[in-house]
Amino acid sequence: MPRLPLVPLAAMPAALQDAVAHGQQNRMLSSTTPVQVWAHRPKAALAWLALMDSLHSDSVLDERLRELVRLKIASITTCQACQLARKSDTVTEQDIACLSSASEHFTPTEQAALAYAELFASDYMAIGDEHFARLDEFFSTEQVVELGMFCALMLAGGRMTFVQQAY
């Protein structure tokens, strides 16, 4: 049960209702519960969803890579709702079973992103120039910036959802 009261979907401002419907349609949202908590601050909720949608629908990163990174961060934050949600059919149960940045199951590009995501979520102070040099081998500057933004949003969203028990 969520720790904060839920705003019924029908009681949300129309723009927020539309954003929720859009997020469910494109699989960006696997549950409305977090948004029903955020709806106590509708403008902020809309801004959060707009950023999520931008990183989901207008990404410079591959869908599979984003899903792997999202699931890697979910495994670190132990957010069960995040771990159970599937935002893409490009990631298989076999991928999830070996979600290690060192696994040869993944491409070198995926390994670099997973290693970065792992440190971002668990030991961010250990990220150094060598990690950015590794990312530079596979990603443009624009992609590295988005990878960082995506990691930050997934980490914050997962933790906020967990703490509020809004799953």
N, C-alpha and C positions, 0 to 999 in steps of 0.2 A: 504494500500500500504506500502510495507517495506520501512524503512527509509534509507536503504543502497541498492546499486544496487545488483541485483541477477546475479550470474554466471549461464549461461545456462547449463543444465545438460550435453549436448553434448560437452561443452567446458571444463568440469572438467577433471582432470587427470583420466586415466582409473581405477586406484585403488579406487579413490573416487566414480566414477560411479558404480563400483562393490559393494562398501560398501552401497551405497544408494539403489541399487537394492536388496541387501540382507536384508537391513532394512525394505524395503517395503514388501518383501516377507514374512518375519517372524513377521510383524505387529509392529516392534519396532518403525518404522517411520510412522506416519499418514500423514505427509506432507513433501515434499522435500524443501519447501521454507526456513526453517531455515538453512539447509545444503547448499542451494544455496547462502546464505549470508556468512556462514562460509568458503565456498570454496575459498574466497579471501586469506585464510590461509589453503591451502590444507593439509599440514602435521598435523596441529593442529586439523582440522576437522576430519581427519582420526583417530587421537588419541582419540578424543571425542567419535566418533562413535564406536571405538573398546571397550572403557570402557562401553558404553551403551550396546553394543552387549554382552559383558561378563556378565554384570548384568542381561541381558535379557535371554540369551541362556544358560548360564552356572552358573545359580544362585543356591545358597544353600537355598534360600527362595522360598516358594510356589508362583506360578503364581498369584493366587487370592490375596494373601497378598500384593504382589508388586503392583498390580493394585489398590487395596484399598488405599494403602499408596500414590501412585501417584495421585489418584483422590482427596485424602484428602489435599495434598499439593497444588494441582491445585485450590481447593476451597478457600484456604487461600490466595494464590497469585493472585487470580481472573484472571488467564490466561484463557481466553475463549477458545482458541484453545486447551489448555491442558484439560480443563473441557469437551469439546465435543468429544475429541479423545477417542477411545476405543481400548485398547491394548490386551484385553482378554475377552473371552465370559463367563468367570467364575464369573464375577460381573454383577449383574442384575440392572435394573432401580430401583427396590425396595431397593437394597443395597445402591445405590447412594442417594436415597431419605432420608435415615436415616444414613448418613455417620458420625455419632457421635461415639466417642470412648467409650461413656457410654452406647450405645445402646445394649440391650440384644439380638438384632438381630445378632450380631457378636459373634464369639467364644472368650473366654478369651484371647487366643493368638492374635487374630485380634485386640481386644480392646487394648492390651498392645502396639502393633505396631502402631495403630492409635493414641494413646495418645502420644507416643514418636514423631511420625511424626508431630502431631499438634504443640507440643512445639518446635520441631526443626525448623519449618517454621515460628512460630509466637512469641515465647518467649524462645529462646534457652538458655538464661541465667538462666532460671528457672529449667533446667534439672539438677537433682542432683543424688546423690548416690541411693536414693530411686527408681528413675526411672530405673537405671541399675539393681537394685535388682529385680524389677518387670520383666524386660526383661529376666533376668537370670532364672526366673521361667519357661520360655517357649522356650528360644532360647539358642543355643550354643554360645560360644564366637565368633566363625567364622560367625554365622548368625547375631549377634549384630553388628559386624564390617561391614558386608555387608549392613545391614539395614541403618546404618549411612551413608555409601557411597552412597547408593541408594537415601536416603533423600537429601543428598547434591547435587547429580547430578540432581535430579528432581527439586529441588528448584532453582538451578543456571540456568538450561536449561529453565525452565518456565519463569523466570525473564528476561533472555537474549532474549528469543523469544518475550516476551511482549514488552520490551524496544525497540527492533529493529523493532517491528511490523512485524515480519517475520512469519506470520501465514497464 
